[in-house]
Amino acid sequence: MQTRTADRIYSLADGEGQAYWFVGALLQRKAGGAETEGRFAMLDQTMPPDYAVPRHIHVEEDEAWYVLEGSMTFYCGKRVIVAVERTWVFAPRGVVHTFEVGEDGARALTFSFPSTFADFVAAAGEPAAELTIPPRAPVDQQRLAEVAHRFGIEIVGPPPE
C-alpha cells in the first residue's frame, strides 16, 4: 500500500507507482527526482519476449538493472553480459549500451543516477491504460531521439540483431 510522509519517507507496493507504456514495455516509476532530490530513479520494467532498445549513451547518468524475472543480454561498450534472474548490471555514463530480452520476456528494476531517466520515460512514453505490456505498435524513432536528446541521452544506433 502506498504511503507518503512529510519527511519524504514513503513506500510503494508491487503494482503501485505511475505507470507508462514506453517503447513497447511497461515501466512503473518507484522513485524519481521529486522523491530523491534528483539523486536517482528506479523503475520497475516489464518487457515482452525479444524486446530490445536502440543503442544509446547517457551523457550525464549512470544506469543499472537488476533482473527480477527472465533473462536479458546487455551490450555495454565491447562487453556482452548475459543476465539471468538476480543479476545486477551497471553501465557508467558515456558508455554505448543496449539490451535485448530473452524469449520468455523479462522484468527488471532499472536505476539511473541521477534521476533524469524517469523524466525521460514520462516525456517519451504515455500513461499506461492498464498494468500490462502495451500492444505492439511502431515506435516513432525520430520523436524518441528528439525527446532523448532533451534528457541527455544520445541514440547512436539500432537495437541488437
C-alpha positions, -999 to +999 in steps of 0.1 A: +000+000+000+013+034-009+022+057+020+040+091+020+050+113+049+062+149+052+098+138+057+099+122+022+098+086+036+074+066+015+067+031+002+050+016-029+038-019-031+040-041-062+018-026-089+019+009-074+036+040-089+030+060-120+029+036-149+039+043-185+039+024-218+073+032-231+088+020-264+068-013-261+074-020-224+055-013-192+075+009-167+063+018-132+080+047-115+090+038-080+114+067-074+123+098-094+137+133-089+109+146-067+113+117-043+151+115-042+160+152-047+173+142-081+198+117-069+184+086-085+154+070-102+141+034-100+116+020-124+100-015-124+102-026-161+082-054-176+092-063-212+079-087-238+100-115-254+128-104-277+123-067-267+153-045-275+162-008-272+183+013-296+220+017-288+224+048-268+246+068-245+236+086-213+257+117-212+252+126-175+237+094-159+249+061-148+223+033-155+219-001-138+195-030-139+186-058-115+169-087-133+139-100-114+125-124-139+135-138-173+168-130-190+184-101-207+215-097-228+234-064-223+258-049-248+279-023-228+308-009-248+326-040-261+312-063-233+283-087-237+267-097-204+240-124-202+219-116-172+195-141-156+173-137-126+191-119-096+218-104-118+230-068-114+243-049-144+259-015-143+267+008-172+285+041-164+276+073-182+293+078-215+293+041-225+273+030-255+248+003-244+217-016-253+200-048-242+178-075-256+153-095-237+152-133-238+124-154-254+103-156-222+102-118-216+117-102-185+111-080-156+139-058-142+144-029-119+160-001-138+181+025-119+196+058-130+220+081-111+209+110-111+172+107-117+167+121-153+158+088-169+124+087-150+115+121-165+125+109-200+102+079-197+073+102-187+080+126-216+086+099-243+060+074-231+023+076-224+003+068-192-004+031-192-041+023-196-035-008-175-006-026-159+002-048-189+027-047-217+013-024-243+000-037-276+028-039-302+030-006-322+057+010-343+080+034-324+085+069-338+123+067-338+127+104-347+105+116-319+122+092-295+156+106-305+145+141-301+130+136-266+161+115-256+184+144-266+165+168-243+172+145-214+209+139-222+205+106-240+220+102-275+206+074-296+236+061-317+223+030-334+196+004-338+189-024-313+210-055-314+201-080-341 
